[in-house]
Amino acid sequence: MYKIIGNDGKTYGPAAAEEIRAWIGQGRVENRTPVLPTGATEWTFLGLLPEFAPYFSSPPPIIAPLRKAAGITNGFATAGFVCGIISCLCCCGCPFNLLGLIFSITALVQIHRQTDKQHGWGLALTGLICSAVSLLLTLGLGIFQLAANPVTMGWHYSAI
């Protein structure tokens, strides 16, 4: 014999197992309906009792473990990568290699300090390498140009 608490909050029973099975078939009770079997001291749910569990259409849903949200790519890493590539491919490397160095170093510091890691470490490192190589080439070519063609420092003023 069983006592149940209906959706209206009232206690029904004692009812026999056959009567409870009929109520399950009619949809009057569900697996989350509170039930107190005769001789028990605590209420439980109807779907947890082994004699009624097979009569419910589906098992309770399985709650999957929480997954971490996909991380976002650091914006400074992307900017450093783009500036580094532009400084290597274009002849106007000077502003882009400096910007690439600044953005890439900033991105690496931010990625290192975050508790939930951001993506973009590879982009920042690539941008840093490309920008550094471009800056060294620019400085090297500038020094070579000055050594190969010394600039005369004299000024020529025409008579007024």
C-alpha angles and dihedrals in degrees: 000000000000139000118210135188111228128214088265090061095249124129116240129192162334084238129172123243091252091055091049089050089052090051089051090053091049092049093240092126132032137197091271094054110122113243135182114201117211110271094020122117100203133056118240136174122276093233091057094061110095093221092059104029095088091057095066118090100231138012118250113279118270112236110223119219115263115264124212114255115251109270122241125238114251110251094217089055091055092046092048091049093050093046091047093052092046091049091053097044102040129062090230095074100142103087094031097051092051091047090046091053093049095046094044095049090047091050094049091051092048094047091049093050098047118103091207100047119236123215122245105077091126092047091051093048092049091048091049093051095045092047093047093049091048092048092049091048091048092049092044093050091046092053091046090051091051092047094047096044111028113204117234110231097204121114123215115213120189119219116263 
